[in-house]
């Protein structure tokens, strides 16, 4: 009786036999050619595929972003895709500098139907594929490797014959994908690709594309790069071939795998916006392109209005963009943590000095790109909840409401807003923060009431005299005080009432809110009682009256 062999459920993928690999020392300096496969690979994986009108809107979005190659469908497999392809051609909807691509399997009737779909196109690509892994060859097709090569070669010859028969060879380029390339024996993939190229014949580099996909991501990104470098070293027709990659995201590494493959010799990337595609999706071109942008490389794609891109993609796919998406997420240019908020605030304030030091125009703590580069605003950088600190709260007051409280007042403001957040048990809006500041600090009502303020005629140079009518717990008082300015005179006047708890004025500042006829003064007053600092704020058209209101707010906050 034979014992059944025992195998591990998973095992480490075998390494690539590459000596003295070069790609780790290479640097990206230019963007690759991009091909969007949103309308084919992305669309076929959607729970509800796009209709013709939505597809056209999406196509126009891709054109506006800057894609020069767009795979528009699988016309031999779908009447909708066939009709869409015809609509683009017959209604002249394809810009002069854009090439459309269509996918086809290596079967004669499908190839003939595909060529029919492309009739009249000014520039197109037929993309043929054959799965080349032993997993597919042996167990899906039931064929040995030589039979798989035969499929690829015969399929390519059928494409050549159909194009020549329709006199379209000069307007159609050819793309071939050894599907499951990363799960294929590398030397076998090279042998097959070489024979496919020889059937296509002599050509210019951009007329023949070898697309080497990680159809299912089973290897780490560095091994994908090893395979690309090994392929480029051993494939003999690089001068007549564009090497393309098409990474899927089964292990969450599609962006990294694509970046490393470009270091290893790939020149073209296929992918989708926000990574739509089968299972975990294709490589996300938004992330990949914006990564390059953040490193000073022009990606040749425009995502400066990311919210419009999100809107169209979400409506077309019925799938929301994740709030933590690296560039498009609703939360990525925000900070809830107090320490993060404080660092962002200081970085924004010191941008000029930071730029000088690092010799680059953008370097801000926790923000790897300027949100404005994707059409976002600074005002939403900081979000407030119970974990937030004073820096974030003050940043919002400053940037959303032009309120600039003194630095020593920040802890008190942060404490008040944190208490509101704890009570609400939710994120606070900017209006919530403003309302909390107004309620707790500005013109605060209480036992101390200002009934009247007058600045009296000056009798001596550099001496200011004021009179106050005030009420304390309903009892009215008239007080007069002198000082070297109106604020010190107000304090002196109040201190003539011996029963008032002793306090020391330790901080005073003021600012103007608004402009011209709408301008008002905001004053901030910090008074210390028994070693504890208390702040109040006052608002009035007259700066003196704003100051005295701030003083009374501080006194009322002490009583509270």
C-alpha positions in Angstrom: 0.0 0.0 0.0 1.5 3.4 -1.0 1.5 6.2 1.5 0.0 9.4 0.3 2.7 12.0 0.1 2.4 14.9 2.5 3.1 18.5 1.2 3.0 21.8 3.0 -0.1 23.8 2.2 2.0 26.8 1.0 5.6 27.1 0.2 8.1 29.9 -0.6 8.2 30.7 -4.4 11.5 29.7 -5.9 14.0 32.5 -6.5 15.0 33.7 -10.0 18.4 32.5 -11.3 19.8 36.0 -11.8 23.4 36.8 -11.1 24.6 40.4 -10.2 21.1 41.9 -10.4 21.2 45.6 -11.4 17.7 46.9 -10.7 18.2 47.7 -6.9 20.8 50.4 -7.9 18.7 51.9 -10.6 16.5 55.1 -10.2 13.3 56.1 -11.8 13.7 59.4 -13.7 10.8 59.4 -16.2 7.3 58.1 -16.2 6.4 54.9 -18.1 3.9 54.6 -20.8 0.5 54.2 -19.2 -2.3 52.0 -20.4 -5.7 52.2 -18.6 -7.5 48.9 -18.5 -10.5 50.3 -16.5 -13.0 49.8 -19.3 -12.0 46.1 -19.8 -10.3 44.5 -16.8 -11.8 46.9 -14.4 -15.2 46.8 -15.9 -15.5 43.0 -16.1 -14.9 42.8 -12.4 -17.6 45.2 -11.3 -20.8 43.8 -9.6 -22.8 45.9 -12.1 -20.8 46.5 -15.3 -20.9 50.0 -16.9 -23.5 50.8 -19.5 -22.5 52.6 -22.8 -23.2 56.1 -21.5 -21.2 55.6 -18.3 -18.4 54.0 -20.3 -18.2 57.0 -22.6 -18.0 59.4 -19.6 -15.3 57.2 -18.1 -13.4 57.1 -21.5 -13.5 60.9 -21.6 -12.3 61.1 -18.0 -9.3 58.9 -18.9 -8.5 61.1 -21.9 -8.7 64.3 -19.7 -6.4 62.7 -17.2 -3.8 62.1 -20.0 -3.9 58.4 -20.9 -2.6 57.8 -24.4 -3.5 54.1 -24.5 -6.9 52.9 -23.3 -8.1 49.3 -23.4 -11.8 49.8 -24.2 -13.1 46.3 -24.0 -13.3 42.7 -25.2 -15.4 43.1 -28.4 -15.4 39.5 -29.4 -16.8 38.4 -26.1 -19.5 41.1 -25.5 -21.9 42.8 -27.9 -21.8 45.8 -25.6 -18.1 46.0 -25.9 -18.3 45.6 -29.7 -20.9 48.3 -30.0 -18.9 50.7 -27.7 -15.7 50.2 -29.8 -17.7 50.9 -33.0 -19.3 54.0 -31.4 -15.8 55.4 -30.6 -14.6 54.9 -34.1 -17.7 55.8 -36.2 -18.4 58.9 -34.2 -14.8 60.0 -34.2 -14.6 60.2 -30.4 -11.0 59.1 -30.1 -8.5 62.0 -29.9 -5.7 62.0 -32.5 -3.0 61.2 -29.8 -5.0 58.4 -28.2 -4.7 54.7 -29.1 -7.4 52.3 -28.2 -6.7 48.7 -27.3 -9.0 45.6 -27.3 -8.4 42.1 -25.8 -8.9 38.8 -27.6 -8.2 35.1 -27.0 -6.1 33.2 -29.5 -9.0 31.8 -31.5 -9.8 32.5 -35.2 -13.5 33.5 -35.0 -12.7 35.8 -32.0 -9.8 37.4 -33.8 -11.9 38.0 -36.9 -14.6 39.6 -34.8 -12.1 41.8 -33.1 -10.6 43.0 -36.3 -14.1 43.8 -37.5 -14.7 45.9 -34.4 -11.5 47.9 -35.1 -12.3 48.7 -38.8 -11.7 52.4 -39.5 -9.7 53.1 -36.4 -6.7 55.5 -36.9 -4.5 53.7 -34.4 -5.3 50.6 -32.4 -3.8 47.7 -30.5 -4.9 44.1 -30.5 -4.1 42.4 -27.3 -3.9 38.6 -27.4 -3.2 36.4 -24.5 -2.4 32.8 -23.7 -1.9 31.5 -20.1 1.6 30.0 -19.9 1.9 28.6 -16.4 2.1 24.9 -15.9 -1.0 25.3 -13.6 -3.0 26.5 -16.6 -1.2 24.6 -19.4 -1.4 21.2 -17.8 -4.5 21.4 -15.6 -6.8 23.9 -17.3 -5.9 23.4 -21.0 -4.6 19.8 -20.6 -1.6 20.6 -22.8 2.2 20.3 -22.5 4.5 23.3 -22.9 5.1 22.8 -26.6 1.4 22.8 -27.2 1.0 26.0 -25.3 3.7 27.6 -27.5 1.8 26.4 -30.5 -1.4 28.1 -29.2 0.5 31.4 -28.8 2.2 31.2 -32.2 -0.9 30.2 -34.1 -3.0 32.9 -32.4 -0.4 35.5 -33.4 -0.4 34.2 -37.0 -4.2 34.5 -37.1 -3.9 38.1 -36.0 -1.3 38.8 -38.7 -3.4 37.1 -41.3 -6.6 39.0 -40.4 -4.9 42.4 -40.3 -3.2 41.8 -43.7 -6.5 40.5 -45.2 -8.3 43.7 -44.1 -5.3 45.9 -45.0 -5.0 47.1 -41.4 -1.4 46.0 -40.5 -0.1 49.6 -40.7 -2.7 51.0 -38.1 -2.8 48.1 -35.6 0.0 47.3 -33.2 0.2 44.0 -31.4 0.3 43.2 -27.7 0.9 39.7 -26.4 0.5 38.6 -22.8 1.9 35.3 -21.5 -0.8 35.2 -18.8 0.4 34.2 -15.3 3.9 35.2 -16.3 5.1 35.3 -12.7 3.9 31.7 -12.2 5.5 30.6 -15.4 9.0 29.0 -15.8 11.0 32.1 -16.8 13.0 30.4 -19.5 9.9 28.9 -21.0 8.2 32.4 -21.0 11.2 33.8 -22.9 11.2 31.0 -25.4 7.4 31.4 -26.1 7.7 35.2 -26.3 10.6 35.0 -28.7 8.6 32.8 -31.0 5.6 35.1 -30.9 7.7 38.1 -31.8 9.2 36.2 -34.7 5.7 35.5 -36.1 4.8 39.2 -35.8 8.0 40.1 -37.7 10.4 43.0 -37.9 8.9 46.2 -36.4 9.5 49.4 -34.5 9.7 49.3 -30.8 6.2 50.7 -30.1 4.6 48.4 -32.6 5.0 45.2 -30.5 4.3 45.0 -26.8 5.1 42.1 -24.5 3.0 42.4 -21.4 4.3 40.3 -18.6 1.6 40.1 -16.0 1.5 39.1 -12.3 -2.0 37.8 -13.1 -2.2 36.4 -9.5 0.2 37.9 -7.1 2.1 34.9 -5.6 5.6 36.4 -5.4 7.1 39.3 -3.5 7.8 42.5 -5.4 11.5 42.0 -5.6 11.0 38.6 -7.4 8.8 40.3 -10.0 11.6 42.7 -10.6 14.1 39.9 -10.8 11.9 38.2 -13.4 11.7 41.4 -15.5 15.5 41.9 -15.4 16.2 38.3 -16.2 13.7 38.4 -19.1 15.2 41.6 -20.5 18.7 40.2 -20.3 17.8 37.0 -22.2 15.1 38.0 -24.6 16.8 38.9 -28.0 14.4 41.5 -29.4 14.4 44.3 -26.9 15.1 46.9 -29.5 11.8 46.0 -31.3 9.7 45.4 -28.2 8.1 47.5 -25.5 8.2 45.6 -22.2 4.9 46.1 -20.2 3.8 45.0 -16.8 0.3 44.3 -15.4 0.3 43.7 -11.7 -2.6 42.4 -9.6 -2.9 43.1 -5.9 -3.6 39.7 -4.3 -0.9 40.2 -1.7 -1.3 44.0 -1.5 2.0 44.7 -3.2 0.9 45.7 -6.8 2.2 49.3 -6.5 5.6 48.1 -5.1 5.9 45.3 -7.7 5.2 47.7 -10.5 7.7 50.3 -9.3 10.4 47.7 -8.9 9.7 46.2 -12.3 10.2 49.6 -13.8 13.6 49.7 -12.2 14.3 46.3 -13.8 13.5 47.3 -17.4 9.8 47.6 -17.8 8.7 50.6 -19.9 4.9 50.4 -19.8 2.3 49.9 -17.0 -1.2 48.6 -17.3 -3.6 49.4 -14.5 -6.8 51.0 -13.3 -7.9 54.1 -11.4 -8.1 53.1 -7.7 -7.2 49.6 -8.5 -10.5 48.2 -9.8 -10.1 44.7 -11.1 -10.6 41.0 -10.3 -10.3 39.9 -6.7 -8.2 42.5 -4.9 -7.8 44.4 -8.1 -5.1 45.7 -10.5 -2.3 48.1 -9.7 -3.8 51.5 -8.7 -2.4 53.9 -11.3 -3.5 56.9 -9.2 -1.2 55.8 -6.4 1.7 54.8 -8.7 1.6 58.0 -10.7 1.2 60.2 -7.6 4.1 58.4 -6.0 6.3 59.5 -8.9 4.9 63.0 -8.7 5.8 63.2 -5.0 9.4 62.3 -5.9 9.7 65.1 -8.5 8.9 62.9 -11.6 6.3 64.2 -14.0 3.9 61.3 -14.3 2.2 62.8 -17.5 -1.2 62.1 -15.8 -3.2 64.9 -14.2 -4.9 64.2 -10.9 -5.1 67.9 -9.8 -8.9 67.6 -9.5 -9.1 64.3 -7.6 -12.6 64.9 -6.3 -14.0 64.9 -9.8 -12.1 61.7 -10.6 -13.5 60.1 -7.5 -17.1 61.2 -8.4 -17.0 59.7 -11.8 -15.3 56.5 -10.8 -17.6 55.9 -7.8 -20.7 56.5 -9.9 -19.5 54.2 -12.6 -18.3 51.4 -10.3 -20.7 51.7 -7.4 -17.6 51.1 -5.2 -16.5 53.9 -2.8 -12.9 55.0 -2.7 -11.4 54.0 0.6 -11.1 56.9 3.0 -7.5 55.9 3.7 -6.5 55.8 0.0 -3.0 57.3 -0.1 -3.9 60.3 -2.3 -7.7 60.3 -2.8 -9.0 59.2 0.6 -11.2 61.6 2.6 -9.0 61.2 5.6 -5.5 61.2 4.2 -4.9 65.0 4.5 -6.3 65.2 8.0 -5.0 64.6 11.5 -6.9 63.6 14.6 -3.9 63.0 16.9 -2.9 66.1 18.9 0.8 65.7 18.4 0.3 65.2 14.6 -1.9 68.3 14.5 0.7 70.4 16.4 3.4 69.3 14.0 1.4 70.0 10.9 0.4 73.5 12.3 4.1 74.3 13.0 5.2 73.0 9.6 2.6 75.1 7.8 3.7 78.2 9.7 7.4 77.6 9.0 7.1 76.5 5.4 9.5 79.1 4.1 12.3 78.2 6.6 11.7 74.5 6.0 11.9 75.0 2.2 15.2 76.9 2.6 16.7 74.2 4.8 15.7 71.2 2.7 15.9 73.0 -0.7 12.4 71.9 -1.8 9.2 73.8 -1.8 7.1 71.2 0.1 8.1 69.3 3.2 5.5 69.4 6.0 5.3 66.9 8.9 2.9 64.1 8.2 1.9 65.4 4.8 4.0 63.8 2.0 2.3 66.0 -0.7 0.7 69.4 -0.8 -3.1 68.7 -0.6 -3.6 71.5 -3.1 -1.8 69.4 -5.8 -4.9 67.1 -5.9 -7.4 70.0 -5.4 -7.9 69.6 -1.7 -7.8 72.6 0.7 -5.7 73.2 3.8 -8.8 74.0 5.9 -9.7 70.3 6.2 -6.2 69.1 7.1 -7.1 68.8 10.8 -10.1 66.9 12.2 -11.1 67.1 15.8 -12.2 64.3 18.2 -11.6 63.5 21.8 -8.0 62.4 21.0 -7.1 65.8 19.4 -4.9 68.4 21.0 -4.8 72.1 21.3 -2.7 72.6 18.1 -5.4 71.2 15.9 -8.2 73.1 17.5 -6.3 76.4 17.2 -5.3 75.6 13.6 -9.0 75.4 12.7 -9.8 78.7 14.5 -7.0 80.4 12.6 -7.5 78.9 9.2 -11.3 78.7 9.1 -12.3 81.7 11.1 -9.3 84.0 11.2 -9.2 83.9 15.0 -5.7 84.0 16.3 -5.6 83.5 20.1 -2.3 84.0 22.0 -0.2 80.9 22.5 -0.7 80.8 26.3 -4.5 80.6 25.7 -4.2 77.4 23.5 -4.3 74.8 26.3 -7.5 76.3 27.7 -9.1 76.3 24.3 -8.0 72.7 23.7 -9.4 71.6 27.0 -12.8 73.1 26.4 -13.1 71.6 22.9 -11.9 68.2 24.1 -14.6 68.2 26.7 -17.2 69.0 24.1 -15.8 66.1 21.9 -16.0 63.7 24.8 -19.6 64.7 25.5 -20.6 64.4 21.8 -18.6 61.1 21.5 -18.0 61.9 17.8 -15.9 64.0 15.5 -16.5 67.7 15.8 -17.2 70.0 12.9 -15.4 73.3 12.4 -18.7 75.0 13.4 -18.8 72.9 16.7 -15.3 74.2 17.5 -16.2 77.8 16.7 -19.3 77.6 18.8 -17.4 76.1 21.8 -14.9 79.0 21.6 -17.6 81.6 21.4 -19.6 80.1 24.3 -16.7 79.5 26.6 -14.4 82.5 25.9 -16.1 85.4 24.1 -18.2 88.0 26.0 -18.9 85.4 28.7 -21.9 86.2 30.9 -21.7 85.8 34.7 -21.5 87.6 38.0 -19.4 90.4 36.5 -21.4 92.7 34.1 -20.0 95.8 32.3 -22.7 98.4 32.1 -20.7 101.3 30.7 -17.1 102.1 29.7 -15.7 105.6 29.3 -12.3 106.9 28.5 -11.9 110.2 30.3 -10.0 113.3 29.0 -6.3 113.0 29.6 -5.0 115.4 32.3 -1.4 114.2 32.1 0.8 113.0 29.3 1.1 109.2 29.1 -1.6 108.7 31.7 -5.0 107.2 30.6 -8.0 107.5 32.8 -11.1 105.3 32.5 -14.4 105.0 34.3 -16.5 101.9 34.5 -20.1 101.3 35.5 -20.3 97.6 36.5 -22.4 95.2 38.4 -21.3 92.3 40.5 -24.0 89.8 41.4 -26.5 92.5 40.6 -24.9 95.2 42.8 -23.8 98.2 40.9 -20.5 100.0 41.2 -18.8 103.1 39.6 -15.1 102.8 39.5 -12.3 104.9 38.1 -8.7 104.0 37.3 -5.5 105.3 35.8 -2.8 103.6 33.9 -0.2 103.9 31.1 -2.8 102.6 28.7 -6.5 101.7 28.7 -6.0 98.1 29.7 -3.9 98.9 32.8 -6.4 101.7 33.7 -9.3 99.2 33.5 -7.5 96.8 35.8 -6.7 99.6 38.2 -10.3 100.7 38.2 -11.6 97.2 39.1 -9.0 96.7 41.7 -10.3 99.7 43.7 -13.0 97.3 44.9 -11.2 95.7 47.8 -13.4 92.7 48.0 -12.6 91.5 44.5 -10.3 88.5 44.5 -6.8 89.6 43.8 -5.7 88.9 40.2 -2.7 89.8 38.0 -2.9 90.7 34.3 -0.3 88.6 32.6 -1.2 88.6 28.9 -3.1 90.9 26.6 -3.3 90.8 22.8 -5.7 92.0 20.1 -6.5 91.5 16.4 -8.8 92.9 13.8 -11.5 90.7 12.4 -12.9 91.5 8.9 -12.1 94.5 6.8 -13.3 98.1 6.2 -16.8 98.8 7.5 -17.2 95.2 8.7 -14.1 95.3 10.8 -14.3 94.5 14.5 -11.7 94.1 17.2 -11.0 90.9 19.1 -9.2 91.2 22.4 -7.7 88.4 24.5 -7.0 88.8 28.2 -5.1 86.5 30.5 -5.4 87.0 34.3 -3.8 84.9 37.0 -5.4 84.1 40.3 -3.6 81.9 42.9 -1.1 80.9 40.2 -3.7 79.7 37.7 -4.0 81.5 34.4 -7.6 82.2 33.1 -8.4 83.7 29.7 -11.3 85.6 28.3 -12.0 87.2 24.9 -14.1 90.2 23.9 -15.4 91.4 20.5 -16.4 95.0 19.7 -16.1 97.7 17.0 -14.0 99.7 19.6 -10.7 98.1 20.6 -10.9 99.5 24.2 -14.4 98.1 24.6 -13.3 94.7 23.2 -10.5 94.7 25.8 -12.7 95.4 28.7 -15.2 92.8 27.5 -12.3 90.3 27.4 -11.3 91.2 31.0 -14.9 90.7 32.2 -15.0 87.4 30.3 -11.9 86.3 32.1 -13.3 87.3 35.5 -16.5 85.4 34.8 -14.6 82.3 33.7 -12.7 82.5 37.1 -16.0 82.5 38.9 -17.2 79.5 36.9 
